[in-house]
Amino acid sequence: MSDIRFVLIGVAVIFVGFLILGIFGENYQASNIETNEFGNCFEYSDDKEPIPIDCSAKEFDQNLFFGLVIALIVAGIIALIKGVRGDWDSKVKPEDMVGPSRDNRTDGSNSD
């Protein structure tokens, strides 16, 4: 894989991580507030009354979610670093080089 691909993959993965955090993160913030302020945790739904649940299970779900988001963002950062630090341009074989200073002739003649 070329290094620009790693840069693009890194940017995309970081964007997806922040997008998931922004869209679904609100659902996982309530357990800290409920535990710290009230000491009780509830499961909320639109059609029923709140159901009391174990706070540790809700906090585990929250930590699992944020762990997944952090893993996505770290994977994107690693891909970015790998892409930026890449040395793809120095690994070109001499026989593959072309350009003004190298015309890809192997016989050594300079005749037109």
N, CA, C and O atoms as CSV, one atom per row, in Angstrom:
chain,resi,resn,atom,element,x,y,z
A,1,MET,N,N,0.827,-1.171,0.000
A,1,MET,CA,C,0.000,0.000,0.000
A,1,MET,C,C,0.875,1.238,0.000
A,1,MET,O,O,1.849,1.324,0.747
A,2,SER,N,N,0.529,2.173,-0.821
A,2,SER,CA,C,1.322,3.396,-0.832
A,2,SER,C,C,0.995,4.240,0.389
A,2,SER,O,O,-0.021,4.029,1.051
A,3,ASP,N,N,1.845,5.176,0.671
A,3,ASP,CA,C,1.734,5.939,1.909
A,3,ASP,C,C,0.581,6.927,1.896
A,3,ASP,O,O,0.019,7.227,2.949
A,4,ILE,N,N,0.216,7.439,0.728
A,4,ILE,CA,C,-0.918,8.374,0.687
A,4,ILE,C,C,-2.203,7.644,1.047
A,4,ILE,O,O,-3.135,8.242,1.585
A,5,ARG,N,N,-2.251,6.359,0.752
A,5,ARG,CA,C,-3.430,5.582,1.146
A,5,ARG,C,C,-3.552,5.497,2.657
A,5,ARG,O,O,-4.654,5.585,3.199
A,6,PHE,N,N,-2.424,5.325,3.342
A,6,PHE,CA,C,-2.467,5.291,4.798
A,6,PHE,C,C,-2.943,6.630,5.360
A,6,PHE,O,O,-3.687,6.660,6.341
A,7,VAL,N,N,-2.530,7.714,4.760
A,7,VAL,CA,C,-2.980,9.031,5.216
A,7,VAL,C,C,-4.491,9.160,5.027
A,7,VAL,O,O,-5.194,9.612,5.932
A,8,LEU,N,N,-4.988,8.768,3.866
A,8,LEU,CA,C,-6.428,8.855,3.609
A,8,LEU,C,C,-7.220,7.919,4.520
A,8,LEU,O,O,-8.275,8.298,5.030
A,9,ILE,N,N,-6.723,6.709,4.727
A,9,ILE,CA,C,-7.393,5.773,5.630
A,9,ILE,C,C,-7.394,6.317,7.048
A,9,ILE,O,O,-8.399,6.220,7.753
A,10,GLY,N,N,-6.267,6.892,7.471
A,10,GLY,CA,C,-6.188,7.468,8.816
A,10,GLY,C,C,-7.181,8.590,9.025
A,10,GLY,O,O,-7.851,8.648,10.056
A,11,VAL,N,N,-7.281,9.481,8.055
A,11,VAL,CA,C,-8.232,10.589,8.161
A,11,VAL,C,C,-9.659,10.058,8.196
A,11,VAL,O,O,-10.480,10.540,8.977
A,12,ALA,N,N,-9.963,9.068,7.355
A,12,ALA,CA,C,-11.322,8.504,7.320
A,12,ALA,C,C,-11.675,7.807,8.629
A,12,ALA,O,O,-12.791,7.960,9.127
A,13,VAL,N,N,-10.745,7.046,9.189
A,13,VAL,CA,C,-11.026,6.321,10.437
A,13,VAL,C,C,-11.204,7.292,11.601
A,13,VAL,O,O,-12.084,7.097,12.439
A,14,ILE,N,N,-10.384,8.326,11.659
A,14,ILE,CA,C,-10.540,9.331,12.721
A,14,ILE,C,C,-11.883,10.038,12.572
A,14,ILE,O,O,-12.571,10.271,13.566
A,15,PHE,N,N,-12.259,10.379,11.354
A,15,PHE,CA,C,-13.546,11.026,11.116
A,15,PHE,C,C,-14.699,10.129,11.555
A,15,PHE,O,O,-15.643,10.599,12.190
A,16,VAL,N,N,-14.628,8.851,11.222
A,16,VAL,CA,C,-15.685,7.906,11.620
A,16,VAL,C,C,-15.745,7.796,13.142
A,16,VAL,O,O,-16.835,7.729,13.710
A,17,GLY,N,N,-14.597,7.776,13.806
A,17,GLY,CA,C,-14.577,7.713,15.269
A,17,GLY,C,C,-15.267,8.902,15.906
A,17,GLY,O,O,-16.076,8.741,16.821
A,18,PHE,N,N,-14.949,10.098,15.424
A,18,PHE,CA,C,-15.600,11.292,15.973
A,18,PHE,C,C,-17.080,11.360,15.592
A,18,PHE,O,O,-17.902,11.858,16.361
A,19,LEU,N,N,-17.408,10.861,14.417
A,19,LEU,CA,C,-18.805,10.841,13.994
A,19,LEU,C,C,-19.630,9.910,14.884
A,19,LEU,O,O,-20.725,10.275,15.311
A,20,ILE,N,N,-19.118,8.728,15.161
A,20,ILE,CA,C,-19.811,7.792,16.052
A,20,ILE,C,C,-19.931,8.385,17.446
A,20,ILE,O,O,-20.984,8.282,18.076
A,21,LEU,N,N,-18.865,9.003,17.931
A,21,LEU,CA,C,-18.918,9.633,19.245
A,21,LEU,C,C,-19.957,10.741,19.288
A,21,LEU,O,O,-20.679,10.871,20.277
A,22,GLY,N,N,-20.044,11.536,18.241
A,22,GLY,CA,C,-21.006,12.639,18.206
A,22,GLY,C,C,-22.442,12.179,18.106
A,22,GLY,O,O,-23.331,12.773,18.715
A,23,ILE,N,N,-22.681,11.113,17.333
A,23,ILE,CA,C,-24.055,10.650,17.132
A,23,ILE,C,C,-24.553,9.826,18.308
A,23,ILE,O,O,-25.653,10.056,18.810
A,24,PHE,N,N,-23.747,8.866,18.750
A,24,PHE,CA,C,-24.201,7.925,19.771
A,24,PHE,C,C,-23.679,8.226,21.170
A,24,PHE,O,O,-24.095,7.577,22.130
A,25,GLY,N,N,-22.779,9.193,21.307
A,25,GLY,CA,C,-22.161,9.469,22.602
A,25,GLY,C,C,-23.114,10.011,23.642
A,25,GLY,O,O,-22.913,9.804,24.838
A,26,GLU,N,N,-24.135,10.694,23.206
A,26,GLU,CA,C,-25.086,11.281,24.154
A,26,GLU,C,C,-25.807,10.213,24.970
A,26,GLU,O,O,-26.139,10.434,26.134
A,27,ASN,N,N,-26.046,9.060,24.360
A,27,ASN,CA,C,-26.748,7.981,25.060
A,27,ASN,C,C,-25.925,7.399,26.200
A,27,ASN,O,O,-26.480,6.789,27.114
A,28,TYR,N,N,-24.597,7.581,26.156
A,28,TYR,CA,C,-23.726,6.967,27.157
A,28,TYR,C,C,-23.219,7.948,28.199
A,28,TYR,O,O,-22.394,7.567,29.029
A,29,GLN,N,N,-23.673,9.187,28.192
A,29,GLN,CA,C,-23.227,10.153,29.180
A,29,GLN,C,C,-24.081,10.135,30.438
A,29,GLN,O,O,-23.636,10.601,31.487
A,30,ALA,N,N,-25.264,9.621,30.358
A,30,ALA,CA,C,-26.211,9.714,31.476
A,30,ALA,C,C,-25.798,8.885,32.677
A,30,ALA,O,O,-26.138,9.245,33.805
A,31,SER,N,N,-25.082,7.794,32.482
A,31,SER,CA,C,-24.760,6.930,33.623
A,31,SER,C,C,-23.850,7.623,34.629
A,31,SER,O,O,-24.024,7.437,35.833
A,32,ASN,N,N,-22.892,8.412,34.173
A,32,ASN,CA,C,-22.042,9.152,35.106
A,32,ASN,C,C,-22.846,10.169,35.896
A,32,ASN,O,O,-22.668,10.301,37.107
A,33,ILE,N,N,-23.713,10.875,35.230
A,33,ILE,CA,C,-24.521,11.893,35.907
A,33,ILE,C,C,-25.454,11.234,36.916
A,33,ILE,O,O,-25.573,11.701,38.048
A,34,GLU,N,N,-26.113,10.157,36.514
A,34,GLU,CA,C,-27.035,9.473,37.421
A,34,GLU,C,C,-26.304,8.903,38.631
A,34,GLU,O,O,-26.795,9.002,39.755
A,35,THR,N,N,-25.147,8.312,38.413
A,35,THR,CA,C,-24.409,7.708,39.519
A,35,THR,C,C,-23.885,8.768,40.479
A,35,THR,O,O,-24.007,8.617,41.695
A,36,ASN,N,N,-23.309,9.827,39.950
A,36,ASN,CA,C,-22.711,10.848,40.807
A,36,ASN,C,C,-23.756,11.693,41.530
A,36,ASN,O,O,-23.574,12.029,42.700
A,37,GLU,N,N,-24.827,12.034,40.858
A,37,GLU,CA,C,-25.803,12.940,41.451
A,37,GLU,C,C,-26.873,12.226,42.276
A,37,GLU,O,O,-27.254,12.694,43.348
A,38,PHE,N,N,-27.355,11.088,41.768
A,38,PHE,CA,C,-28.508,10.453,42.402
A,38,PHE,C,C,-28.196,9.109,43.043
A,38,PHE,O,O,-28.883,8.712,43.985
A,39,GLY,N,N,-27.189,8.401,42.567
A,39,GLY,CA,C,-26.863,7.094,43.116
A,39,GLY,C,C,-27.684,5.965,42.529
A,39,GLY,O,O,-27.408,4.800,42.816
A,40,ASN,N,N,-28.674,6.267,41.726
A,40,ASN,CA,C,-29.518,5.251,41.086
A,40,ASN,C,C,-29.444,5.419,39.581
A,40,ASN,O,O,-29.316,6.535,39.078
A,41,CYS,N,N,-29.526,4.294,38.855
A,41,CYS,CA,C,-29.527,4.341,37.395
A,41,CYS,C,C,-30.847,3.767,36.889
A,41,CYS,O,O,-31.410,2.846,37.481
A,42,PHE,N,N,-31.322,4.325,35.795
A,42,PHE,CA,C,-32.589,3.893,35.223
A,42,PHE,C,C,-32.436,3.651,33.731
A,42,PHE,O,O,-31.608,4.272,33.066
A,43,GLU,N,N,-33.252,2.737,33.218
A,43,GLU,CA,C,-33.356,2.489,31.781
A,43,GLU,C,C,-34.603,3.219,31.299
A,43,GLU,O,O,-35.708,2.954,31.772
A,44,TYR,N,N,-34.423,4.127,30.371
A,44,TYR,CA,C,-35.532,4.948,29.906
A,44,TYR,C,C,-36.036,4.456,28.553
A,44,TYR,O,O,-35.254,4.042,27.698
A,45,SER,N,N,-37.352,4.509,28.375
A,45,SER,CA,C,-37.962,4.207,27.075
A,45,SER,C,C,-39.125,5.171,26.860
A,45,SER,O,O,-39.575,5.838,27.792
A,46,ASP,N,N,-39.601,5.233,25.627
A,46,ASP,CA,C,-40.654,6.192,25.293
A,46,ASP,C,C,-42.032,5.759,25.773
A,46,ASP,O,O,-42.862,6.601,26.115
A,47,ASP,N,N,-42.280,4.462,25.802
A,47,ASP,CA,C,-43.640,3.997,26.096
A,47,ASP,C,C,-43.826,3.444,27.505
A,47,ASP,O,O,-44.957,3.153,27.893
A,48,LYS,N,N,-42.751,3.288,28.288
A,48,LYS,CA,C,-42.860,2.749,29.644
A,48,LYS,C,C,-42.234,3.708,30.646
A,48,LYS,O,O,-41.546,4.663,30.287
A,49,GLU,N,N,-42.496,3.421,31.905
A,49,GLU,CA,C,-41.861,4.188,32.968
A,49,GLU,C,C,-40.410,3.744,33.113
A,49,GLU,O,O,-40.068,2.635,32.701
A,50,PRO,N,N,-39.540,4.589,33.693
A,50,PRO,CA,C,-38.136,4.205,33.874
A,50,PRO,C,C,-37.995,2.957,34.745
A,50,PRO,O,O,-38.684,2.806,35.754
A,51,ILE,N,N,-37.101,2.076,34.340
A,51,ILE,CA,C,-36.853,0.826,35.060
A,51,ILE,C,C,-35.506,0.945,35.773
A,51,ILE,O,O,-34.506,1.261,35.128
A,52,PRO,N,N,-35.450,0.703,37.073
A,52,PRO,CA,C,-34.154,0.765,37.775
A,52,PRO,C,C,-33.258,-0.394,37.328
A,52,PRO,O,O,-33.701,-1.538,37.221
A,53,ILE,N,N,-31.996,-0.073,37.071
A,53,ILE,CA,C,-31.024,-1.095,36.671
A,53,ILE,C,C,-29.749,-0.911,37.477
A,53,ILE,O,O,-29.595,0.069,38.207
A,54,ASP,N,N,-28.834,-1.868,37.335
A,54,ASP,CA,C,-27.558,-1.819,38.034
A,54,ASP,C,C,-26.657,-0.766,37.382
A,54,ASP,O,O,-26.451,-0.786,36.168
A,55,CYS,N,N,-26.129,0.138,38.179
A,55,CYS,CA,C,-25.290,1.217,37.643
A,55,CYS,C,C,-23.978,0.694,37.071
A,55,CYS,O,O,-23.451,1.262,36.115
A,56,SER,N,N,-23.449,-0.374,37.643
A,56,SER,CA,C,-22.171,-0.881,37.146
A,56,SER,C,C,-22.314,-1.441,35.731
A,56,SER,O,O,-21.391,-1.315,34.926
A,57,ALA,N,N,-23.450,-2.053,35.419
A,57,ALA,CA,C,-23.666,-2.568,34.065
A,57,ALA,C,C,-23.776,-1.417,33.069
A,57,ALA,O,O,-23.261,-1.506,31.955
A,58,LYS,N,N,-24.437,-0.353,33.463
A,58,LYS,CA,C,-24.574,0.806,32.580
A,58,LYS,C,C,-23.224,1.497,32.375
A,58,LYS,O,O,-22.923,1.955,31.273
A,59,GLU,N,N,-22.415,1.574,33.429
A,59,GLU,CA,C,-21.086,2.165,33.303
A,59,GLU,C,C,-20.168,1.280,32.464
A,59,GLU,O,O,-19.323,1.793,31.730
A,60,PHE,N,N,-20.321,-0.043,32.561
A,60,PHE,CA,C,-19.529,-0.949,31.735
A,60,PHE,C,C,-19.849,-0.735,30.257
A,60,PHE,O,O,-18.943,-0.692,29.425
A,61,ASP,N,N,-21.131,-0.602,29.929
A,61,ASP,CA,C,-21.523,-0.333,28.542
A,61,ASP,C,C,-20.935,0.991,28.061
A,61,ASP,O,O,-20.472,1.094,26.925
A,62,GLN,N,N,-20.954,1.990,28.918
A,62,GLN,CA,C,-20.392,3.292,28.570
A,62,GLN,C,C,-18.893,3.180,28.330
A,62,GLN,O,O,-18.385,3.720,27.347
A,63,ASN,N,N,-18.178,2.491,29.209
A,63,ASN,CA,C,-16.736,2.346,29.051
A,63,ASN,C,C,-16.388,1.526,27.810
A,63,ASN,O,O,-15.394,1.811,27.142
A,64,LEU,N,N,-17.185,0.525,27.499
A,64,LEU,CA,C,-16.973,-0.278,26.303
A,64,LEU,C,C,-17.152,0.582,25.041
A,64,LEU,O,O,-16.357,0.497,24.105
A,65,PHE,N,N,-18.180,1.388,25.030
A,65,PHE,CA,C,-18.427,2.282,23.890
A,65,PHE,C,C,-17.273,3.256,23.693
A,65,PHE,O,O,-16.755,3.398,22.585
A,66,PHE,N,N,-16.872,3.925,24.765
A,66,PHE,CA,C,-15.789,4.889,24.638
A,66,PHE,C,C,-14.460,4.200,24.313
A,66,PHE,O,O,-13.620,4.779,23.624
A,67,GLY,N,N,-14.263,2.986,24.796
A,67,GLY,CA,C,-13.066,2.228,24.432
A,67,GLY,C,C,-13.022,1.932,22.950
A,67,GLY,O,O,-11.962,2.028,22.331
A,68,LEU,N,N,-14.168,1.570,22.366
A,68,LEU,CA,C,-14.232,1.324,20.928
A,68,LEU,C,C,-13.959,2.598,20.124
A,68,LEU,O,O,-13.250,2.565,19.119
A,69,VAL,N,N,-14.518,3.701,20.570
A,69,VAL,CA,C,-14.295,4.971,19.874
A,69,VAL,C,C,-12.824,5.377,19.978
A,69,VAL,O,O,-12.235,5.821,18.992
A,70,ILE,N,N,-12.237,5.230,21.145
A,70,ILE,CA,C,-10.821,5.566,21.323
A,70,ILE,C,C,-9.956,4.657,20.461
A,70,ILE,O,O,-8.971,5.113,19.880
A,71,ALA,N,N,-10.314,3.365,20.370
A,71,ALA,CA,C,-9.550,2.440,19.526
A,71,ALA,C,C,-9.610,2.861,18.059
A,71,ALA,O,O,-8.603,2.787,17.356
A,72,LEU,N,N,-10.774,3.298,17.593
A,72,LEU,CA,C,-10.893,3.786,16.219
A,72,LEU,C,C,-10.008,5.006,15.977
A,72,LEU,O,O,-9.303,5.083,14.971
A,73,ILE,N,N,-10.054,5.946,16.899
A,73,ILE,CA,C,-9.276,7.175,16.734
A,73,ILE,C,C,-7.777,6.872,16.798
A,73,ILE,O,O,-7.005,7.437,16.024
A,74,VAL,N,N,-7.359,5.994,17.702
A,74,VAL,CA,C,-5.937,5.635,17.799
A,74,VAL,C,C,-5.486,4.895,16.545
A,74,VAL,O,O,-4.376,5.121,16.064
A,75,ALA,N,N,-6.329,4.013,16.009
A,75,ALA,CA,C,-5.983,3.316,14.766
A,75,ALA,C,C,-5.814,4.311,13.621
A,75,ALA,O,O,-4.918,4.155,12.792
A,76,GLY,N,N,-6.657,5.320,13.573
A,76,GLY,CA,C,-6.518,6.359,12.560
A,76,GLY,C,C,-5.239,7.164,12.727
A,76,GLY,O,O,-4.582,7.505,11.743
A,77,ILE,N,N,-4.888,7.467,13.959
A,77,ILE,CA,C,-3.651,8.214,14.220
A,77,ILE,C,C,-2.438,7.384,13.826
A,77,ILE,O,O,-1.486,7.911,13.251
A,78,ILE,N,N,-2.465,6.095,14.128
A,78,ILE,CA,C,-1.355,5.212,13.743
A,78,ILE,C,C,-1.226,5.146,12.228
A,78,ILE,O,O,-0.116,5.180,11.698
A,79,ALA,N,N,-2.353,5.052,11.528
A,79,ALA,CA,C,-2.307,5.036,10.062
A,79,ALA,C,C,-1.769,6.355,9.518
A,79,ALA,O,O,-1.007,6.360,8.552
A,80,LEU,N,N,-2.155,7.466,10.127
A,80,LEU,CA,C,-1.625,8.770,9.706
A,80,LEU,C,C,-0.116,8.845,9.902
A,80,LEU,O,O,0.606,9.306,9.018
A,81,ILE,N,N,0.356,8.397,11.047
A,81,ILE,CA,C,1.792,8.436,11.319
A,81,ILE,C,C,2.540,7.543,10.343
A,81,ILE,O,O,3.596,7.920,9.834
A,82,LYS,N,N,1.996,6.359,10.082
A,82,LYS,CA,C,2.628,5.450,9.131
A,82,LYS,C,C,2.660,6.076,7.734
A,82,LYS,O,O,3.650,5.938,7.015
A,83,GLY,N,N,1.604,6.749,7.356
A,83,GLY,CA,C,1.571,7.387,6.047
A,83,GLY,C,C,2.512,8.574,5.936
A,83,GLY,O,O,3.160,8.754,4.906
A,84,VAL,N,N,2.596,9.381,6.980
A,84,VAL,CA,C,3.439,10.572,6.944
A,84,VAL,C,C,4.922,10.185,7.004
A,84,VAL,O,O,5.753,10.809,6.343
A,85,ARG,N,N,5.251,9.169,7.786
A,85,ARG,CA,C,6.640,8.769,7.941
A,85,ARG,C,C,7.093,7.797,6.860
A,85,ARG,O,O,8.229,7.325,6.902
A,86,GLY,N,N,6.246,7.492,5.910
A,86,GLY,CA,C,6.575,6.518,4.876
A,86,GLY,C,C,7.763,6.940,4.031
A,86,GLY,O,O,8.054,8.126,3.877
A,87,ASP,N,N,8.435,5.945,3.492
A,87,ASP,CA,C,9.596,6.218,2.652
A,87,ASP,C,C,9.442,5.543,1.288
A,87,ASP,O,O,10.388,4.967,0.752
A,88,TRP,N,N,8.258,5.625,0.755
A,88,TRP,CA,C,7.971,4.971,-0.513
A,88,TRP,C,C,8.798,5.537,-1.655
A,88,TRP,O,O,9.135,4.807,-2.587
A,89,ASP,N,N,9.131,6.816,-1.606
A,89,ASP,CA,C,9.879,7.411,-2.706
A,89,ASP,C,C,11.346,7.000,-2.713
A,89,ASP,O,O,11.992,7.095,-3.757
A,90,SER,N,N,11.890,6.551,-1.596
A,90,SER,CA,C,13.282,6.115,-1.565
A,90,SER,C,C,13.437,4.630,-1.862
A,90,SER,O,O,14.563,4.141,-1.949
A,91,LYS,N,N,12.351,3.910,-2.018
A,91,LYS,CA,C,12.412,2.479,-2.283
A,91,LYS,C,C,12.165,2.137,-3.748
A,91,LYS,O,O,11.825,0.997,-4.064
A,92,VAL,N,N,12.330,3.098,-4.641
A,92,VAL,CA,C,12.139,2.853,-6.063
A,92,VAL,C,C,13.395,2.160,-6.601
A,92,VAL,O,O,14.512,2.608,-6.344
A,93,LYS,N,N,13.209,1.073,-7.344
A,93,LYS,CA,C,14.336,0.341,-7.929
A,93,LYS,C,C,14.955,1.188,-9.039
A,93,LYS,O,O,14.241,1.922,-9.722
A,94,PRO,N,N,16.252,1.101,-9.226
A,94,PRO,CA,C,16.905,1.901,-10.280
A,94,PRO,C,C,16.359,1.618,-11.672
A,94,PRO,O,O,16.296,2.530,-12.497
A,95,GLU,N,N,15.966,0.393,-11.953
A,95,GLU,CA,C,15.439,0.090,-13.286
A,95,GLU,C,C,14.028,0.630,-13.493
A,95,GLU,O,O,13.558,0.699,-14.629
A,96,ASP,N,N,13.345,1.014,-12.419
A,96,ASP,CA,C,11.999,1.580,-12.537
A,96,ASP,C,C,11.993,3.103,-12.603
A,96,ASP,O,O,10.947,3.706,-12.841
A,97,MET,N,N,13.138,3.724,-12.398
A,97,MET,CA,C,13.207,5.182,-12.396
A,97,MET,C,C,13.070,5.726,-13.811
A,97,MET,O,O,13.677,5.211,-14.750
A,98,VAL,N,N,12.269,6.766,-13.948
A,98,VAL,CA,C,12.116,7.478,-15.213
A,98,VAL,C,C,12.106,8.964,-14.914
A,98,VAL,O,O,11.897,9.369,-13.770
A,99,GLY,N,N,12.325,9.759,-15.911
A,99,GLY,CA,C,12.296,11.195,-15.706
A,99,GLY,C,C,13.396,11.870,-16.490
A,99,GLY,O,O,14.057,11.224,-17.303
A,100,PRO,N,N,13.610,13.167,-16.266
A,100,PRO,CA,C,14.578,13.931,-17.051
A,100,PRO,C,C,16.016,13.424,-16.881
A,100,PRO,O,O,16.779,13.443,-17.847
A,101,SER,N,N,16.394,12.987,-15.723
A,101,SER,CA,C,17.766,12.555,-15.513
A,101,SER,C,C,17.951,11.069,-15.781
A,101,SER,O,O,19.084,10.592,-15.843
A,102,ARG,N,N,16.878,10.343,-15.938
A,102,ARG,CA,C,16.950,8.897,-16.167
A,102,ARG,C,C,15.947,8.555,-17.246
A,102,ARG,O,O,14.742,8.687,-17.030
A,103,ASP,N,N,16.419,8.114,-18.416
A,103,ASP,CA,C,15.507,7.841,-19.518
A,103,ASP,C,C,15.197,6.356,-19.682
A,103,ASP,O,O,14.595,5.965,-20.682
A,104,ASN,N,N,15.593,5.526,-18.728
A,104,ASN,CA,C,15.241,4.109,-18.675
A,104,ASN,C,C,15.928,3.309,-19.797
A,104,ASN,O,O,15.387,2.293,-20.232
A,105,ARG,N,N,17.105,3.744,-20.273
A,105,ARG,CA,C,17.881,2.969,-21.253
A,105,ARG,C,C,18.843,2.081,-20.505
A,105,ARG,O,O,19.542,2.538,-19.600
A,106,THR,N,N,18.884,0.856,-20.863
A,106,THR,CA,C,19.786,-0.075,-20.206
A,106,THR,C,C,21.040,-0.350,-21.021
A,106,THR,O,O,22.000,-0.916,-20.497
A,107,ASP,N,N,21.054,0.047,-22.317
A,107,ASP,CA,C,22.219,-0.222,-23.143
A,107,ASP,C,C,23.329,0.798,-22.980
A,107,ASP,O,O,24.459,0.539,-23.395
A,108,GLY,N,N,23.048,1.939,-22.393
A,108,GLY,CA,C,24.061,2.952,-22.129
A,108,GLY,C,C,24.348,3.880,-23.275
A,108,GLY,O,O,25.228,4.733,-23.159
A,109,SER,N,N,23.650,3.754,-24.367
A,109,SER,CA,C,23.892,4.635,-25.519
A,109,SER,C,C,23.113,5.924,-25.345
A,109,SER,O,O,22.017,5.940,-24.784
A,110,ASN,N,N,23.702,7.004,-25.836
A,110,ASN,CA,C,23.060,8.307,-25.747
A,110,ASN,C,C,22.636,8.818,-27.105
A,110,ASN,O,O,22.385,10.015,-27.244
A,111,SER,N,N,22.543,7.972,-28.109
A,111,SER,CA,C,22.166,8.421,-29.435
A,111,SER,C,C,20.678,8.605,-29.542
A,111,SER,O,O,19.914,7.921,-28.861
A,112,ASP,N,N,20.254,9.522,-30.389
A,112,ASP,CA,C,18.828,9.804,-30.568
A,112,ASP,C,C,18.212,8.973,-31.607
A,112,ASP,O,O,17.016,9.098,-31.869
